């Protein structure tokens, strides 16, 4: 007997509306039966975040790492240019969003009104404290050379703009924001900008299309979240910020330092990952083992041993979610290839990235070789370095897939999280 079933609409807009409606119903149940408990309030906040992401068709991937494991270099390589600041000391204290937007010809950094107001308050409090102490005494208390210039800028009247256009100004602004957080920890410990942080800086930039991604057709928006290195997160507020970013992201990419796989920082990251896996499926976790160019072949684990070790440590069922890379090699290659792509008529002497590529590819006599090599030969060296880095496999098997699936994945993951929240609510009600 035929049944009159309603026609199932599968277009993205219909799925979006249905998903948001279901999440709204879940939130109502959490509000009604959660009895105001912090756990269920937190669930509601997470679902509200998911609703905002679905409205924008955003799939969020948070990146966590040990300090100095090369996290910022990984992100810079994915987007094809160095937009995130790096430093000899740990750099990232403030999570930063990077959203792929091919309609944005030049990268732009945007700060929300709330975020801008928070940092304007921080600057005012720091300036008042520096005036109270005196500039020299403030420098002595901070006792950190790379923050001295920031103290002088604040003392002289630093201002922050709601938007910043272009690579160099963006790097400078992000570095300034991170330094302000560190200075507050040192000089105004009673005021931490992270304590009331809801929004984070957002960079919009086009995606650099390498050979592996040039045919990619994006659906929705793919958003990368740079979080502070886990062993950088000493303050409780910072740990909370990192935890929130992980909970709000449907995907998590963990970057581990090959030379520190058995270290304490890896164990701490493992703890954070286990918290995420309580509300996210295992297939949403990817792992990059960075700095494999420093592997000692005589004493090191081979690639298969590394993948098995990581799979066992983090409880990953599919070893194809684990990649070995050299972010440093990939970044030098990417930066050079992007500059050639953007400046096809330039000579080697006019390319800003040629010298740094030559240093890593042409050996000890790179200066002399750079004088005689032609641009096609240097381009070949960049392509060889790119292939050796392991990054193409990661882009092809992880990033490309994730970007293609971003629209459906963000809805599916939101519903999966909502289902787990309901399961915990059901367990609570049954135990009453």
N, C-alpha and C positions, 0 to 999 in steps of 0.2 A: 504494500500500500504506500502510495506516495505521501510524503509529509510536506507541509508548507513551511519550510525553514526560511528565515530571513536571509537575504543575500549578505554574505560576509564581505564587508568593505576592508580592503587591505592597503589603501593608499595611506601615505604617511600622515596626512592631516587628520584622517579619521582615527588612526591608531593613536596619534598624539592626544586627541580629545578624550578617547576612551581611557587611555592610561592615566591622564590627569584626573579624570572623574573617579577612577578606582582608588587612586592615591588619596584623593580628598575624602573618600569614604573611610579609608583606613585611618586617616588622621582623626576623623570624627570619633571613631571607636576608641582610639588611644586616648583622646581627650575625655571621653565619657567614662571609660572604665579604668583609666590609668591612675585615677585618684590623686592627680597632681604629683605623683612620684617623679623624682628627678630622672630616673631611667626612661620613663615614657615621654617626658617632656623632651628629652634628648632625641628619642625616636621621632617625635613630631618635627623637631628642627631638621633632622636629617631628611625626612620626607619632603619638607618644604623646600630644601635645597634641591632635591631631586626634581621637584615640580618646576623650579626655575630653570634647571638644566634642560628638561624636556621641552619647555616653552621655547628655548633657544636652540633645540636640537644639538646639545653639547654633550660629547662624551669626554669625561675628565680622566686624565691619567696622571696620578701623583708619582713623583720620583723621589725615593728616599735613598740615603746612602750613608756610609761612614764618612767622617770628615776627611776631605782631601782624597776621596776615592775617584774623583773625576766627574762628578755629577753635572756640574755646569758645563763642562766640556762636552758631555754626552748631549745635553740639550742644544748647545750651540751647534753641534754637528747635525742634529736632526733638522734644525731650521736653516743651516747652511751659512751662518754668520755668528760672530761673537757678540751677542746682545746681553748676555748675563755676565756681570763682572766676576773676575777671579782675583785671587790674592794669595801671597805666600801663607798668610794666616787664613783661618776659616772665613769665608766671605758671606755666605747666605745666613742671615738671621731672620729675614722677612720672606715668607712664601711669596712667590711671584707666578702669575698665570701667563702663559704664552699661548695665544690662540692663532691657529692657522687661518689666514684670511687672504685669499689670492686677489681680492679686490683692493688690497692695501699696498700700493706701489712702494711706499717707503715705511719702514717700521715706526709705530707710534706707541708710546707708553701713556696709559690713562690712569688717573687716580680718582676714585669716587669722592663725593663731597665729604662723606664720613671719614675716609682715610686721610684726605687733605687736612681736615680740621684737627684730627688726632696729631698729625705731625707738626702742624702749626703750633699747637699747644706744647708739644715736646720741645720745639725750638725755643719758644718763649721761656719755658722753665729752665732749659739749659743755659740760655743767655743770662737769665737772672742769677743762676748759680755761679756761672763763670765770673760775672761782675762782682758777686759777693766774695768769691775766693781770690780773684785776680787771675789773669791769664796764665801766669807762670805756675801758680799753685795748682790750677786745674790740670795743666799738662803733667805736673808731677804726680797727681793723684791717678790720672788715667794711665800713665806710664806705658804708652804704646805709641811708637813713632808714627805709624801710618794714620793715627787719629789726631795728631797735633794740628795738621792743616785744617781739619774739620772744626776744631775748637776756635781757631782764628776766624774761619768763615762765619761761624755762629756769632762770635763776638762782634764782628763787623756788620752783621745784619743779613743772615741767610734767608732766602725765600724759596718756596717750592711751587712749581706750576702744576695745574691740574692735568696738563698734557705736554708731552715732550716728543718731538719729531726728529728722527734720524738716529743712526747707530751710536755715534760718539756721545751726543747729549743724553741718550737713554742710559748708557752704561754709567755716565757720571751721576745721573739722578738716582739710579738704583744703588750705586755705591754710597751716595750721600744718605739715603734712607737707612741702609744697613748700618752705617756708621753712627747715625743718630740713635738707633736702638742700642748699640753698644755703649755709647756715651751716657745714655740714660741709666744703664745698668751700673755705670761707674759713679756718676755725679748726682743723679736724682733717683736713687733706688726706690723712693716712695711713689714714683710715677714711671710706669712701664707702658710704652705705646702698645705693646702686644696684649695687655690685659683686657682691653675693650675692643679688640680687633675683630670685625666681622668681614670686611672686604680686604682684598690684597691688591697690589699693583697688577695691572693687566697690560701685556704687550700684544699688539696685533701686527702680524707680519706674514708675508707670503711664504709659501713653502718652496724651498729650493728643490727643484726636480732633477734628481740624478737619473742615471740610466735605469735604476731600479724602480723609480716612481714617476717617470715622465708620462706614463699613460694613466695615471691614477685619476679617477673621477670621484671627487669627494661627495659624500652625502652627509649633510649636517656639518657640525663644527667639531674639530678635534682640538682639545685643549690640554696643554701640558702644565702641570703644577710643580714648580721647583720648591722643594721644602728644605729647611735647614738640615745639615748633616746631623744624624741622630746623636752622636757624641759631642755635637755643638750645643745641643738643646739642654743646657744646664738649668735654666730658669723654669719654674713650674708653669709659668704662663706660656713659654715657648713650647714646652712639651704639649700643652693643651692645644695650641695652635696647630702643631704638626698632627696631633691625633685627629683634630677636626678635619683637616685637609684629607687625611687618609680615609676617614669615614665618608666624606662627601664625594670621593672619587670612585668611579666604578672600576677603574683599572689602577693597578699599582706596579711600578717598575722599580725593582731594588737594584742598586748599583753597588757591587762589592769589589774591594781591592784584592786582586789575586794574591798579593803578598801578605794579606792579613785575614785569610779565610778562617783561620783557627783562632782569631782574636776575640777579645771581649766585645768590641763594637758589633761584630757580626752576630754574636749571641743576643745583643740588645735589639738589633734590627729584627731578629727572628721573633722576639717577644711582641714587637709592634705588628709584625705581619700576622701573627696568630690572632691578634685582636681584630684585624681587618677580615680575616677569613671566617670569623664568626658571622659576618653579615654579607660576605662576598664569596662567590665560588672560586675554587682553586685555579680554574682556567683563566681567571682575570689577573693572575699574578705572573709577571715576567721578571727574569733575573739577567742582569748583565754582569759578567765577571770581567772587570777592566784591568788594564796594565799587563796583558799577556805578553807584550813585547819584552817584559822584564823576567820572563820565565827562564829559569836555569834548567836546561834540558837534562842535565845529569841527575839532578836531585828533585825535580818537580813532578807533580801529578800530571799525567797526560790529559788531554781534553775529555776523554771518556770518564776518567777517574774524577775530574772536577765536576762534571755534570752529575755523576752519581752521588758525590759528596753533597752537593747543593740540594739535589732532590731529596736526599735523606734528611738533611738538616731542616729544610723548610717545608717538608711534607708535600712536595710537588709530584704529582703522578705522571705528568708528561714531560720528559726531559727536553722535548723540543721547545719548551718555554724558557730554556736556559741558553745563553749565548756567551761565547768568549769574544772579547773585543780589545782593541787598543784605541781608546777614544782620542788619544793624542795623535796617533798616526792618521786616523780618520779625519780629524779636524784640520790638520795641516793640508791634507789633500782636498777636502771639501772647500776650504776657504780659497785655495788657489783656483780650483775649477770653477767656483762661482764667480770669481773676479774675471776670469777669462770669458765666461758666459756673458757677463754684464759689460765687458769692454773688449769686444772681439778684435778691434783694430790696434790694440795697445801692444807695444814691444815689451820684452822682458824687463828692460830697465825702468819701464813705466808702471810695472805691476808691483804693488806694495807687498804682496804675499810671496813673491818669487824667492826672495832671500831666505825666508824661514823654511820654505819647502826644500830649497837646495841644501840647507844645513842638515836636514834629516835624510835626504835621499842620495846626495852626491859624495858623501864621505869626507875625509879630512881635507881634501883639496877642492872643496866645493867653491871657494872663491874663484880659482882659476877656471874651473869647469863652467861656472856660471857665465863667464865672459865669452865662451865659445859655443855653448849649447844653444840650439834653436828652440823656439817656443813649442813646436810639436814634440820634440824630444822631452822637454820638461813636462809637458802635458802627459806624455806616456809615463814618466816617473810618478806623477801624481796619481794616475790611474792604477799603476802597480801598487803604490802605497795604500790606496783606497781598498783594493782587493785584499791585500795582506792584513788589513786592520780588522777584518771580520764584520765590519759594520754593514756591508751590503746584504749579508744574509739576515741580519737583524731587521733591516728596513723592509726587506722583501717578505719575510715570514711573520713579522710582528706589526710594525708600524703601518705598512701598506694595508694589511688585512684589517687592522683596527680602524683606520681612517675610512675604509670602504664601508665598514659595518657600524659606523658611529651612530647613525640615526636609530637603527633598530636596537643596537646594543644598549644605548642609554635608557631606552624604554624598558627593555627586558630586565636590565640590572636593577632599575628602580622598582619594578614589580617584584623581583626576587627579594630585594631588601624589605619591601613592605610585607611580603609574605612571612619573612622571618620575624619581623616585629609583631605581626599578628600571632604567630606561633608562641612567642614568649608571653604575650598578653593572655592567650588562651590557657597556657600552663599556669599562669598566676590565678586566673579565675577558677580553674578546676581545683586548685589547692586550697581555696577558701572554704 
